[in-house]
């Protein structure tokens, strides 16, 4: 498991596919009635990225002395393909801070007993658990007052107070939502088979210019 961020690389196209997926067990009776069991509450996200161009000109190296092509290829190689997982900031893909930065997000109401509150993001009314706030940090507010960082801890996005907030107090948080993901050789449009080889295709279409039509990422849980 790695806490490295998926790199921001020039050349990413505007066509970014995001696919939230669930797993539901469905049993049907002869009368047509159904019994459905939801296997997990929060979605598994699939992302498909397309890089329209990737410079490999040595004159355009970054602060790490890497070209954009070398950065992306090197990151894939260092992860061992699908082996290692890492973190993804969705705002780096969409250029919208609202996709990952949340301010004043309600995460619960105190009852004088409960000490643990899960960070969540409100996505169109759906509260999705956040296991990976950036650096496992957040600013936590009790009834609008920012709390000293020595009064709570955060692990896997779970905020644990030293002392339970008072009954009726609104608990809110400021944090950056990150996805924990890995490379995927096949999303719902394909299938990843255990033990098979996986890779990413880079096409050299002009001098010092490459393209990568599909980079697939899939979210994973701890």
N, CA, C and O of each residue as an XYZ file, in Angstrom:
888
protein
N       0.836     -1.183      0.000
C       0.000      0.000      0.000
C       0.878      1.244      0.000
O       1.807      1.354      0.800
N       0.586      2.172     -0.892
C       1.369      3.388     -1.031
C       0.480      4.597     -0.761
O      -0.712      4.580     -1.068
N       1.061      5.639     -0.189
C       0.334      6.891     -0.003
C       0.763      7.942     -1.017
O       0.534      9.135     -0.819
N       1.392      7.491     -2.112
C       1.766      8.407     -3.180
C       0.523      8.840     -3.951
O      -0.430      8.075     -4.096
N       0.547     10.077     -4.441
C      -0.540     10.582     -5.264
C      -0.304     10.233     -6.729
O       0.823     10.295     -7.220
N      -1.385      9.864     -7.420
C      -1.310      9.677     -8.862
C      -0.843     10.991     -9.480
O      -1.405     12.042     -9.171
N       0.172     10.959    -10.346
C       0.786     12.211    -10.811
C      -0.102     13.014    -11.749
O      -0.879     12.465    -12.531
N       0.038     14.345    -11.645
C      -0.585     15.243    -12.609
C       0.343     15.334    -13.811
O       1.475     15.805    -13.702
N      -0.145     14.880    -14.953
C       0.686     14.813    -16.154
C      -0.009     15.589    -17.269
O      -1.199     15.397    -17.519
N       0.731     16.458    -17.929
C       0.177     17.217    -19.051
C      -0.233     16.276    -20.176
O       0.429     15.275    -20.449
N      -1.341     16.626    -20.819
C      -1.810     15.832    -21.947
C      -3.090     15.078    -21.677
O      -3.643     14.448    -22.579
N      -3.580     15.133    -20.422
C      -4.820     14.443    -20.100
C      -5.981     15.091    -20.832
O      -6.179     16.303    -20.747
N      -6.754     14.278    -21.557
C      -7.892     14.787    -22.314
C      -9.082     15.080    -21.413
O      -9.117     14.671    -20.253
N     -10.068     15.804    -21.972
C     -11.248     16.164    -21.197
C     -12.173     14.981    -20.983
O     -12.992     15.006    -20.065
N     -12.067     13.945    -21.805
C     -12.957     12.800    -21.659
C     -12.467     11.913    -20.518
O     -11.543     11.115    -20.681
N     -13.098     12.068    -19.371
C     -12.786     11.266    -18.187
C     -14.052     10.519    -17.798
O     -15.080     11.138    -17.523
N     -13.984      9.207    -17.774
C     -15.148      8.393    -17.436
C     -15.087      7.996    -15.970
O     -14.091      7.438    -15.511
N     -16.168      8.290    -15.230
C     -16.295      7.884    -13.827
C     -17.489      6.945    -13.717
O     -18.587      7.276    -14.166
N     -17.279      5.787    -13.126
C     -18.325      4.774    -13.071
C     -18.462      4.241    -11.644
O     -17.655      3.408    -11.230
N     -19.468      4.702    -10.874
C     -19.694      4.127     -9.545
C     -20.394      2.777     -9.669
O     -21.400      2.667    -10.371
N     -19.880      1.759     -9.002
C     -20.446      0.420     -9.134
C     -20.800     -0.147     -7.762
O     -20.167      0.175     -6.757
N     -21.824     -0.998     -7.744
C     -22.247     -1.706     -6.547
C     -22.328     -3.200     -6.856
O     -22.195     -3.616     -8.007
N     -22.543     -3.981     -5.834
C     -22.735     -5.427     -5.993
C     -23.990     -5.823     -5.230
O     -24.065     -5.643     -4.014
N     -24.977     -6.361     -5.943
C     -26.259     -6.716     -5.342
C     -26.607     -8.170     -5.662
O     -26.599     -8.582     -6.822
N     -26.911     -8.934     -4.620
C     -27.398    -10.307     -4.807
C     -28.913    -10.248     -4.994
O     -29.622     -9.671     -4.169
N     -29.405    -10.847     -6.083
C     -30.835    -10.808     -6.387
C     -31.363    -12.228     -6.565
O     -30.847    -12.999     -7.375
N     -32.384    -12.556     -5.808
C     -33.060    -13.845     -5.952
C     -34.522    -13.585     -6.307
O     -35.199    -12.782     -5.663
N     -34.998    -14.282     -7.347
C     -36.375    -14.102     -7.810
C     -37.181    -15.361     -7.545
O     -36.704    -16.477     -7.753
N     -38.412    -15.165     -7.082
C     -39.314    -16.300     -6.891
C     -40.088    -16.572     -8.172
O     -40.063    -15.769     -9.104
N     -40.768    -17.698     -8.213
C     -41.568    -18.029     -9.389
C     -42.686    -17.024     -9.602
O     -43.153    -16.820    -10.723
N     -43.112    -16.395     -8.502
C     -44.186    -15.405     -8.598
C     -43.675    -14.045     -9.051
O     -44.452    -13.109     -9.237
N     -42.355    -13.944     -9.228
C     -41.790    -12.698     -9.712
C     -41.320    -11.751     -8.627
O     -40.815    -10.666     -8.917
N     -41.488    -12.160     -7.369
C     -41.009    -11.305     -6.287
C     -39.492    -11.439     -6.166
O     -38.916    -12.480     -6.482
N     -38.868    -10.371     -5.705
C     -37.413    -10.361     -5.578
C     -36.989    -10.131     -4.142
O     -37.638     -9.417     -3.378
N     -35.864    -10.769     -3.801
C     -35.160    -10.471     -2.556
C     -33.782     -9.970     -2.956
O     -33.052    -10.655     -3.673
N     -33.422     -8.766     -2.490
C     -32.151     -8.166     -2.873
C     -31.297     -7.911     -1.640
O     -31.781     -7.432     -0.615
N     -30.019     -8.240     -1.763
C     -29.057     -8.020     -0.681
C     -27.942     -7.134     -1.219
O     -27.282     -7.480     -2.199
N     -27.735     -5.989     -0.572
C     -26.677     -5.063     -0.979
C     -25.384     -5.480     -0.299
O     -25.303     -5.502      0.929
N     -24.365     -5.813     -1.100
C     -23.125     -6.348     -0.541
C     -22.228     -5.283      0.073
O     -21.489     -5.578      1.012
N     -22.273     -4.062     -0.428
C     -21.513     -2.996      0.212
C     -22.240     -1.674      0.050
O     -22.931     -1.438     -0.941
N     -22.066     -0.809      1.059
C     -22.833      0.431      1.132
C     -22.258      1.528      0.261
O     -23.001      2.311     -0.331
N     -20.935      1.588      0.180
C     -20.281      2.638     -0.590
C     -19.793      2.084     -1.930
O     -19.385      0.925     -2.000
N     -19.826      2.881     -2.978
C     -19.505      2.375     -4.314
C     -18.024      2.096     -4.498
O     -17.176      2.678     -3.822
N     -17.729      1.196     -5.427
C     -16.395      1.033     -5.986
C     -16.366      1.897     -7.252
O     -17.189      1.726     -8.152
N     -15.414      2.820     -7.306
C     -15.334      3.739     -8.440
C     -14.361      3.225     -9.487
O     -13.280      2.730     -9.168
N     -14.764      3.353    -10.739
C     -13.886      3.056    -11.869
C     -13.631      4.356    -12.638
O     -14.560      5.109    -12.930
N     -12.382      4.603    -12.954
C     -11.995      5.791    -13.720
C     -11.278      5.349    -14.988
O     -10.425      4.462    -14.952
N     -11.626      5.967    -16.100
C     -10.914      5.733    -17.353
C     -10.410      7.076    -17.874
O     -11.190      7.999    -18.112
N      -9.100      7.166    -18.046
C      -8.447      8.397    -18.465
C      -7.837      8.205    -19.844
O      -7.398      7.109    -20.190
N      -7.812      9.269    -20.624
C      -7.188      9.237    -21.953
C      -6.205     10.390    -22.053
O      -6.562     11.544    -21.817
N      -4.968     10.073    -22.403
C      -3.936     11.093    -22.587
C      -3.750     11.329    -24.083
O      -3.276     10.454    -24.808
N      -4.131     12.523    -24.532
C      -4.084     12.844    -25.959
C      -2.651     13.044    -26.439
O      -2.337     12.780    -27.599
N      -1.793     13.507    -25.553
C      -0.378     13.627    -25.914
C       0.465     13.533    -24.651
O       0.066     13.996    -23.582
N       1.631     12.929    -24.794
C       2.600     12.803    -23.705
C       3.971     13.159    -24.272
O       4.532     12.411    -25.073
N       4.495     14.280    -23.862
C       5.800     14.714    -24.351
C       6.904     13.797    -23.829
O       6.906     13.389    -22.667
N       7.831     13.489    -24.714
C       9.024     12.751    -24.293
C      10.275     13.483    -24.778
O      11.288     12.873    -25.119
N      10.167     14.806    -24.794
C      11.267     15.661    -25.235
C      12.152     15.988    -24.032
O      11.659     16.555    -23.057
N      13.425     15.653    -24.070
C      14.306     15.919    -22.917
C      14.419     17.394    -22.560
O      14.887     17.726    -21.471
N      14.001     18.283    -23.453
C      14.036     19.710    -23.146
C      12.914     20.109    -22.188
O      12.942     21.207    -21.631
N      11.927     19.230    -21.990
C      10.770     19.552    -21.154
C      10.669     18.582    -19.986
O       9.687     17.855    -19.840
N      11.694     18.590    -19.170
C      11.700     17.752    -17.972
C      11.191     18.555    -16.772
O      11.354     19.774    -16.717
N      10.577     17.861    -15.820
C      10.051     18.538    -14.634
C      11.119     18.641    -13.559
O      12.295     18.388    -13.821
N      10.715     19.012    -12.353
C      11.669     19.192    -11.260
C      12.353     17.888    -10.859
O      13.398     17.901    -10.209
N      11.753     16.758    -11.254
C      12.360     15.451    -10.981
C      13.161     14.930    -12.171
O      13.562     13.767    -12.207
N      13.389     15.821    -13.153
C      14.145     15.467    -14.360
C      13.452     14.377    -15.171
O      14.114     13.538    -15.782
N      12.109     14.391    -15.178
C      11.332     13.415    -15.928
C      10.478     14.118    -16.964
O       9.944     15.196    -16.704
N      10.343     13.518    -18.136
C       9.375     14.003    -19.114
C       7.988     13.505    -18.699
O       7.897     12.575    -17.897
N       6.899     14.098    -19.221
C       5.565     13.599    -18.893
C       5.403     12.109    -19.175
O       4.804     11.395    -18.371
N       5.921     11.629    -20.295
C       5.823     10.197    -20.598
C       6.552      9.379    -19.545
O       6.017      8.386    -19.050
N       7.766      9.783    -19.197
C       8.540      9.040    -18.212
C       7.847      9.038    -16.852
O       7.900      8.046    -16.126
N       7.194     10.154    -16.507
C       6.495     10.234    -15.224
C       5.380      9.210    -15.136
O       5.272      8.491    -14.143
N       4.540      9.138    -16.176
C       3.402      8.217    -16.154
C       3.851      6.771    -16.263
O       3.377      5.916    -15.513
N       4.765      6.485    -17.192
C       5.245      5.113    -17.350
C       5.974      4.663    -16.083
O       5.778      3.545    -15.607
N       6.824      5.556    -15.539
C       7.571      5.205    -14.342
C       6.669      4.939    -13.152
O       6.945      4.043    -12.354
N       5.589      5.709    -13.021
C       4.653      5.493    -11.912
C       3.980      4.136    -12.041
O       3.827      3.419    -11.052
N       3.575      3.778    -13.265
C       2.950      2.467    -13.501
C       3.927      1.340    -13.183
O       3.556      0.357    -12.541
N       5.165      1.477    -13.627
C       6.166      0.437    -13.386
C       6.466      0.293    -11.895
O       6.605     -0.820    -11.389
N       6.565      1.427    -11.196
C       6.884      1.386     -9.770
C       5.765      0.752     -8.956
O       6.018      0.220     -7.875
N       4.545      0.796     -9.449
C       3.422      0.165     -8.743
C       3.331     -1.322     -9.066
O       2.535     -2.034     -8.454
N       4.123     -1.799    -10.005
C       4.034     -3.204    -10.390
C       2.726     -3.521    -11.076
O       2.157     -4.594    -10.877
N       2.241     -2.580    -11.894
C       0.950     -2.800    -12.558
C      -0.175     -2.694    -11.541
O      -0.342     -1.658    -10.897
N      -0.939     -3.755    -11.398
C      -2.097     -3.771    -10.498
C      -1.718     -4.062     -9.047
O      -2.582     -4.045     -8.170
N      -0.430     -4.331     -8.780
C      -0.037     -4.827     -7.461
C      -0.230     -3.807     -6.346
O      -0.860     -4.108     -5.332
N       0.310     -2.596     -6.528
C       0.310     -1.609     -5.454
C      -0.830     -0.622     -5.645
O      -1.163     -0.260     -6.773
N      -1.432     -0.182     -4.528
C      -2.457      0.858     -4.616
C      -1.861      2.195     -4.206
O      -0.767      2.263     -3.645
N      -2.611      3.263     -4.500
C      -2.102      4.616     -4.290
C      -3.294      5.544     -4.160
O      -4.436      5.085     -4.150
N      -3.047      6.843     -4.060
C      -4.110      7.809     -3.829
C      -4.362      8.655     -5.076
O      -3.444      8.958     -5.838
N      -5.622      9.026     -5.263
C      -6.038      9.819     -6.418
C      -6.833     11.021     -5.945
O      -7.826     10.878     -5.232
N      -6.393     12.207     -6.344
C      -7.146     13.429     -6.091
C      -7.979     13.729     -7.328
O      -7.438     14.069     -8.379
N      -9.285     13.603     -7.202
C     -10.164     13.749     -8.364
C     -10.067     15.142     -8.974
O     -10.262     15.310    -10.178
N      -9.764     16.150     -8.139
C      -9.640     17.513     -8.650
C      -8.470     17.661     -9.615
O      -8.483     18.539    -10.478
N      -7.460     16.807     -9.475
C      -6.337     16.845    -10.413
C      -6.765     16.419    -11.811
O      -6.108     16.764    -12.794
N      -7.862     15.672    -11.908
C      -8.361     15.225    -13.205
C      -9.338     16.233    -13.802
O      -9.291     16.524    -14.997
N     -10.220     16.760    -12.962
C     -11.314     17.588    -13.456
C     -11.038     19.086    -13.370
O     -11.744     19.885    -13.985
N     -10.001     19.471    -12.599
C      -9.682     20.870    -12.349
C     -10.774     21.579    -11.548
O     -10.828     22.809    -11.547
N     -11.647     20.830    -10.866
C     -12.689     21.397    -10.015
C     -12.372     21.067     -8.559
O     -12.393     19.898     -8.175
N     -12.076     22.086     -7.740
C     -11.795     21.830     -6.329
C     -12.981     21.178     -5.625
O     -12.809     20.407     -4.680
N     -14.199     21.499     -6.101
C     -15.400     20.959     -5.457
C     -15.481     19.441     -5.511
O     -16.240     18.840     -4.751
N     -14.716     18.812     -6.392
C     -14.749     17.355     -6.502
C     -13.972     16.668     -5.378
O     -14.114     15.462     -5.180
N     -13.159     17.415     -4.648
C     -12.370     16.772     -3.602
C     -12.248     17.589     -2.325
O     -11.959     17.030     -1.267
N     -12.461     18.906     -2.397
C     -12.288     19.760     -1.222
C     -13.658     20.072     -0.621
O     -14.533     20.623     -1.289
N     -13.829     19.709      0.659
C     -15.112     19.885      1.347
C     -14.914     20.754      2.578
O     -13.988     20.547      3.362
N     -15.802     21.733      2.732
C     -15.722     22.664      3.853
C     -17.054     22.666      4.606
O     -18.121     22.721      3.995
N     -16.981     22.607      5.921
C     -18.192     22.608      6.734
C     -19.078     21.406      6.500
O     -20.297     21.490      6.650
N     -18.466     20.269      6.126
C     -19.242     19.061      5.833
C     -19.780     18.441      7.127
O     -18.989     18.052      7.986
N     -21.119     18.338      7.289
C     -21.665     17.684      8.484
C     -21.269     16.205      8.529
O     -21.395     15.485      7.539
N     -20.792     15.769      9.691
C     -20.431     14.355      9.844
C     -21.151     13.699     11.021
O     -20.947     12.515     11.285
N     -21.981     14.449     11.722
C     -22.732     13.853     12.817
C     -23.213     14.889     13.812
O     -22.917     16.078     13.703
N     -23.969     14.397     14.792
C     -24.489     15.241     15.869
C     -24.148     14.592     17.198
O     -24.391     13.402     17.399
N     -23.587     15.373     18.097
C     -23.197     14.840     19.392
C     -24.401     14.394     20.226
O     -25.495     14.947     20.119
N     -24.161     13.368     21.067
C     -25.196     12.906     21.993
C     -24.666     12.801     23.426
O     -25.341     12.288     24.318
N     -23.450     13.295     23.623
C     -22.848     13.236     24.942
C     -22.163     11.924     25.251
O     -21.513     11.786     26.288
N     -22.305     10.944     24.344
C     -21.717      9.608     24.560
C     -20.797      9.220     23.404
O     -19.684      8.742     23.623
N     -21.266      9.427     22.176
C     -20.525      9.001     20.997
C     -19.244      9.820     20.813
O     -19.259     11.051     20.841
N     -18.134      9.091     20.623
C     -16.843      9.741     20.411
C     -16.344      9.606     18.974
O     -15.466     10.359     18.554
N     -16.895      8.650     18.211
C     -16.390      8.353     16.866
C     -17.357      8.868     15.797
O     -18.564      8.637     15.863
N     -16.794      9.568     14.816
C     -17.581     10.105     13.706
C     -16.811      9.872     12.412
O     -15.653     10.274     12.294
N     -17.454      9.220     11.439
C     -16.824      8.938     10.159
C     -16.891     10.157      9.249
O     -17.957     10.746      9.077
N     -15.747     10.540      8.660
C     -15.778     11.578      7.640
C     -16.591     11.092      6.447
O     -16.437      9.950      6.014
N     -17.444     11.939      5.924
C     -18.257     11.607      4.747
C     -18.279     12.811      3.821
O     -18.078     13.947      4.249
N     -18.526     12.544      2.548
C     -18.781     13.636      1.614
C     -20.213     13.507      1.116
O     -20.711     12.404      0.888
N     -20.860     14.644      0.952
C     -22.229     14.677      0.451
C     -22.168     14.759     -1.063
O     -21.776     15.787     -1.616
N     -22.552     13.686     -1.735
C     -22.504     13.614     -3.198
C     -23.943     13.523     -3.689
O     -24.501     12.435     -3.830
N     -24.533     14.691     -3.947
C     -25.914     14.720     -4.423
C     -26.909     14.135     -3.455
O     -27.918     13.562     -3.864
N     -26.628     14.275     -2.146
C     -27.512     13.734     -1.123
C     -27.082     12.375     -0.601
O     -27.582     11.923      0.429
N     -26.156     11.715     -1.299
C     -25.618     10.430     -0.837
C     -24.370     10.698     -0.014
O     -23.451     11.374     -0.477
N     -24.331     10.170      1.205
C     -23.193     10.373      2.090
C     -22.218      9.212      1.922
O     -22.473      8.093      2.365
N     -21.096      9.508      1.270
C     -20.078      8.493      0.994
C     -18.951      8.588      2.011
O     -18.379      9.659      2.216
N     -18.637      7.475      2.641
C     -17.582      7.462      3.649
C     -16.244      7.827      3.028
O     -15.922      7.399      1.919
N     -15.469      8.620      3.753
C     -14.135      9.021      3.310
C     -13.108      8.334      4.202
O     -12.920      8.727      5.354
N     -12.443      7.307      3.671
C     -11.405      6.613      4.420
C     -10.044      7.257      4.249
O      -9.126      7.000      5.028
N      -9.910      8.097      3.223
C      -8.583      8.621      2.886
C      -8.576     10.142      2.749
O      -8.318     10.657      1.661
N      -8.853     10.867      3.827
C      -8.636     12.311      3.738
C      -7.143     12.567      3.546
O      -6.317     11.789      4.024
N      -6.796     13.633      2.861
C      -5.387     13.916      2.586
C      -4.581     13.943      3.880
O      -4.892     14.690      4.807
N      -3.536     13.110      3.924
C      -2.635     13.007      5.078
C      -3.350     12.572      6.358
O      -2.838     12.772      7.460
N      -4.546     11.970      6.206
C      -5.355     11.576      7.365
C      -5.538     12.755      8.321
O      -5.417     12.613      9.537
N      -5.832     13.921      7.742
C      -6.049     15.129      8.538
C      -7.354     15.786      8.133
O      -7.848     15.595      7.022
N      -7.903     16.561      9.052
C      -9.103     17.353      8.802
C      -9.204     18.391      9.911
O      -8.684     18.195     11.010
N      -9.881     19.499      9.612
C     -10.211     20.467     10.648
C     -11.612     20.131     11.137
O     -12.566     20.133     10.358
N     -11.730     19.847     12.412
C     -12.996     19.405     12.985
C     -13.605     20.533     13.814
O     -12.922     21.189     14.600
N     -14.912     20.742     13.619
C     -15.633     21.796     14.321
C     -16.715     21.187     15.208
O     -17.439     20.278     14.801
N     -16.807     21.703     16.412
C     -17.876     21.334     17.346
C     -18.753     22.562     17.529
O     -18.357     23.543     18.158
N     -19.980     22.486     16.953
C     -20.895     23.631     16.978
C     -20.255     24.878     16.380
O     -20.464     25.987     16.872
N     -19.470     24.693     15.312
C     -18.877     25.805     14.602
C     -17.541     26.270     15.130
O     -16.930     27.166     14.548
N     -17.065     25.682     16.229
C     -15.782     26.061     16.814
C     -14.722     25.022     16.455
O     -14.869     23.839     16.761
N     -13.647     25.481     15.797
C     -12.574     24.560     15.430
C     -11.950     23.964     16.692
O     -11.647     24.677     17.649
N     -11.765     22.643     16.673
C     -11.239     21.950     17.836
C      -9.724     21.799     17.746
O      -9.189     21.560     16.664
N      -9.023     21.937     18.887
C      -7.569     21.701     18.880
C      -7.268     20.283     18.398
O      -8.009     19.348     18.702
N      -6.186     20.128     17.651
C      -5.866     18.811     17.075
C      -5.506     17.778     18.137
O      -5.488     16.582     17.846
N      -5.220     18.213     19.355
C      -4.905     17.233     20.408
C      -6.154     16.704     21.107
O      -6.059     15.943     22.070
N      -7.354     17.124     20.604
C      -8.590     16.638     21.209
C      -9.235     15.521     20.390
O     -10.285     14.999     20.765
N      -8.613     15.159     19.283
C      -9.150     14.082     18.456
C      -8.027     13.474     17.612
O      -6.981     14.087     17.398
N      -8.274     12.259     17.146
C      -7.366     11.586     16.217
C      -8.177     11.137     15.009
O      -9.396     10.984     15.085
N      -7.482     10.928     13.893
C      -8.142     10.451     12.673
C      -7.375      9.253     12.134
O      -6.163      9.326     11.933
N      -8.078      8.152     11.901
C      -7.497      6.949     11.309
C      -8.498      6.362     10.336
O      -9.649      6.116     10.697
N      -8.068      6.135      9.101
C      -8.962      5.637      8.044
C     -10.209      6.514      7.911
O     -11.298      6.027      7.607
N     -10.028      7.809      8.143
C     -11.145      8.734      8.005
C     -12.103      8.743      9.178
O     -13.105      9.458      9.144
N     -11.821      7.965     10.225
C     -12.675      7.921     11.412
C     -12.126      8.893     12.448
O     -10.993      8.756     12.910
N     -12.949      9.878     12.804
C     -12.568     10.878     13.801
C     -12.936     10.345     15.187
O     -14.089      9.996     15.437
N     -11.956     10.287     16.077
C     -12.207      9.815     17.441
C     -11.849     10.927     18.425
O     -10.686     11.309     18.556
N     -12.871     11.437     19.112
C     -12.672     12.486     20.103
C     -12.181     11.887     21.422
O     -12.518     10.756     21.772
N     -11.381     12.666     22.140
C     -10.985     12.266     23.493
C     -12.184     12.321     24.419
O     -12.376     11.432     25.249
N     -12.989     13.358     24.279
C     -14.223     13.508     25.056
C     -15.395     13.644     24.099
O     -15.311     14.370     23.109
N     -16.466     12.962     24.384
C     -17.632     12.968     23.503
C     -18.224     14.369     23.398
O     -18.384     15.034     24.421
N     -18.554     14.837     22.201
C     -19.227     16.134     22.045
C     -20.576     16.148     22.770
O     -21.231     15.115     22.912
N     -20.970     17.318     23.217
C     -22.216     17.461     23.965
C     -23.427     17.145     23.087
O     -23.377     17.266     21.863
N     -24.505     16.741     23.738
C     -25.731     16.396     23.017
C     -26.241     17.586     22.220
O     -26.291     18.711     22.716
N     -26.617     17.315     20.975
C     -27.169     18.338     20.103
C     -26.141     19.173     19.367
O     -26.507     19.986     18.518
N     -24.849     18.993     19.674
C     -23.813     19.764     19.004
C     -23.580     19.227     17.587
O     -23.448     18.020     17.385
N     -23.531     20.129     16.623
C     -23.269     19.754     15.233
C     -21.766     19.576     15.026
O     -20.977     20.455     15.368
N     -21.380     18.436     14.466
C     -19.971     18.141     14.195
C     -19.749     18.252     12.688
O     -20.377     17.538     11.906
N     -18.856     19.146     12.293
C     -18.570     19.359     10.877
C     -17.061     19.271     10.647
O     -16.273     19.250     11.592
N     -16.680     19.219      9.369
C     -15.256     19.023      9.056
C     -14.883     19.680      7.732
O     -15.697     19.776      6.813
N     -13.636     20.129      7.659
C     -13.007     20.563      6.408
C     -11.936     19.537      6.065
O     -11.089     19.228      6.904
N     -11.959     19.004      4.848
C     -10.963     18.004      4.477
C     -10.903     17.866      2.960
O     -11.772     18.352      2.236
N      -9.866     17.199      2.507
C      -9.709     16.879      1.089
C      -9.939     15.389      0.898
O      -9.246     14.566      1.497
N     -10.905     15.043      0.069
C     -11.286     13.655     -0.184
C     -10.370     13.049     -1.247
O     -10.261     13.578     -2.353
N      -9.720     11.954     -0.911
C      -8.891     11.225     -1.871
C      -9.432      9.817     -2.047
O      -9.929      9.213     -1.097
N      -9.336      9.295     -3.263
C      -9.671      7.894     -3.539
C      -8.412      7.042     -3.376
O      -7.323      7.447     -3.784
N      -8.567      5.871     -2.781
C      -7.486      4.882     -2.827
C      -7.776      3.968     -4.009
O      -8.829      3.333     -4.060
N      -6.849      3.898     -4.957
C      -7.082      3.188     -6.212
C      -5.873      2.328     -6.572
O      -4.822      2.391     -5.934
N      -6.056      1.538     -7.597
C      -4.956      0.791     -8.235
C      -5.195      0.824     -9.730
O      -6.290      1.155    -10.185
N      -4.171      0.479    -10.494
C      -4.367      0.312    -11.933
C      -5.228     -0.929    -12.166
O      -5.149     -1.907    -11.423
N      -6.040     -0.868    -13.200
C      -6.913     -1.993    -13.522
C      -6.756     -2.353    -14.988
O      -6.813     -1.491    -15.865
N      -6.557     -3.639    -15.241
C      -6.433     -4.105    -16.624
C      -7.790     -4.232    -17.281
O      -7.873     -4.350    -18.504
N      -8.861     -4.211    -16.494
C     -10.196     -4.316    -17.067
C     -11.230     -3.851    -16.074
O     -11.256     -4.340    -14.944
N     -12.103     -2.900    -16.466
C     -13.180     -2.446    -15.613
C     -14.427     -3.235    -15.979
O     -14.329     -4.377    -16.429
N     -15.595     -2.639    -15.792
C     -16.834     -3.340    -16.130
C     -16.939     -3.593    -17.625
O     -17.757     -4.400    -18.066
N     -16.106     -2.899    -18.412
C     -16.104     -3.117    -19.861
C     -15.162     -4.246    -20.262
O     -15.093     -4.622    -21.432
N     -14.449     -4.776    -19.297
C     -13.533     -5.887    -19.551
C     -13.411     -6.692    -18.275
O     -14.195     -6.497    -17.346
N     -12.459     -7.577    -18.214
C     -12.317     -8.374    -17.005
C     -10.849     -8.617    -16.720
O     -10.069     -8.949    -17.612
N     -10.485     -8.442    -15.437
C      -9.131     -8.722    -15.004
C      -9.081    -10.154    -14.496
O      -9.827    -10.504    -13.581
N      -8.246    -10.965    -15.047
C      -8.113    -12.354    -14.621
C      -6.867    -12.504    -13.769
O      -5.806    -11.962    -14.082
N      -7.018    -13.249    -12.687
C      -5.888    -13.446    -11.782
C      -4.741    -14.133    -12.504
O      -4.929    -15.137    -13.190
N      -3.533    -13.566    -12.334
C      -2.353    -14.193    -12.902
C      -2.068    -13.796    -14.339
O      -1.029    -14.180    -14.877
N      -2.943    -13.048    -14.976
C      -2.690    -12.645    -16.360
C      -1.825    -11.391    -16.376
O      -1.719    -10.680    -15.377
N      -1.209    -11.131    -17.529
C      -0.374     -9.948    -17.670
C      -1.246     -8.720    -17.884
O      -2.267     -8.774    -18.570
N      -0.826     -7.613    -17.285
C      -1.549     -6.375    -17.476
C      -0.577     -5.296    -17.926
O       0.610     -5.343    -17.604
N      -1.084     -4.333    -18.663
C      -0.205     -3.282    -19.153
C      -0.990     -2.086    -19.642
O      -2.220     -2.100    -19.672
N      -0.258     -1.043    -20.027
C      -0.837      0.171    -20.601
C      -0.148      0.419    -21.936
O       1.071      0.288    -22.048
N      -0.925      0.775    -22.936
C      -0.379      0.954    -24.278
C      -0.077      2.415    -24.551
O      -0.949      3.273    -24.416
N       1.165      2.698    -24.937
C       1.592      4.031    -25.298
C       1.996      4.015    -26.774
O       2.843      3.221    -27.184
N       1.380      4.905    -27.572
C       1.633      4.927    -29.012
C       2.454      6.158    -29.384
O       2.091      7.284    -29.045
N       3.566      5.932    -30.087
C       4.420      7.020    -30.562
C       3.878      7.487    -31.917
O       4.115      6.837    -32.936
N       3.144      8.624    -31.933
C       2.493      9.061    -33.166
C       3.238     10.191    -33.864
O       2.923     10.525    -35.007
N       4.236     10.791    -33.183
C       5.032     11.855    -33.791
C       6.339     11.928    -33.018
O       6.458     11.348    -31.938
N       7.313     12.632    -33.561
C       8.616     12.710    -32.909
C       8.469     13.290    -31.499
O       7.967     14.400    -31.322
N       8.915     12.518    -30.498
C       8.864     12.901    -29.086
C       7.443     13.063    -28.552
O       7.252     13.649    -27.486
N       6.450     12.557    -29.268
C       5.065     12.644    -28.818
C       4.424     11.261    -28.792
O       4.512     10.498    -29.754
N       3.782     10.959    -27.675
C       3.070      9.696    -27.501
C       1.625     10.000    -27.119
O       1.285     11.117    -26.730
N       0.794      8.981    -27.239
C      -0.566      9.070    -26.723
C      -0.877      7.789    -25.967
O      -0.297      6.736    -26.229
N      -1.801      7.900    -25.030
C      -2.261      6.728    -24.282
C      -3.773      6.816    -24.218
O      -4.325      7.651    -23.501
N      -4.435      5.963    -24.960
C      -5.878      6.093    -25.138
C      -6.676      5.658    -23.922
O      -7.829      6.062    -23.775
N      -6.092      4.838    -23.036
C      -6.878      4.347    -21.907
C      -5.998      3.948    -20.734
O      -5.190      3.024    -20.819
N      -6.183      4.681    -19.627
C      -5.596      4.297    -18.340
C      -6.756      4.040    -17.404
O      -7.563      4.935    -17.150
N      -6.847      2.827    -16.889
C      -7.977      2.447    -16.051
C      -7.529      2.359    -14.591
O      -6.504      1.757    -14.270
N      -8.315      2.968    -13.732
C      -8.088      2.931    -12.292
C      -9.362      2.443    -11.610
O     -10.464      2.718    -12.082
N      -9.216      1.727    -10.512
C     -10.378      1.242     -9.764
C     -10.122      1.430     -8.284
O      -9.027      1.145     -7.801
N     -11.130      1.912     -7.553
C     -10.942      2.172     -6.136
C     -10.898      0.866     -5.343
O     -11.533     -0.122     -5.709
N     -10.141      0.884     -4.260
C      -9.986     -0.290     -3.398
C     -10.220      0.149     -1.960
O     -10.111      1.333     -1.641
N     -10.537     -0.796     -1.104
C     -10.760     -0.523      0.306
C      -9.615     -1.078      1.137
O      -8.958     -2.044      0.750
N      -9.387     -0.456      2.279
C      -8.383     -0.981      3.205
C      -8.937     -2.195      3.917
O      -8.250     -2.793      4.745
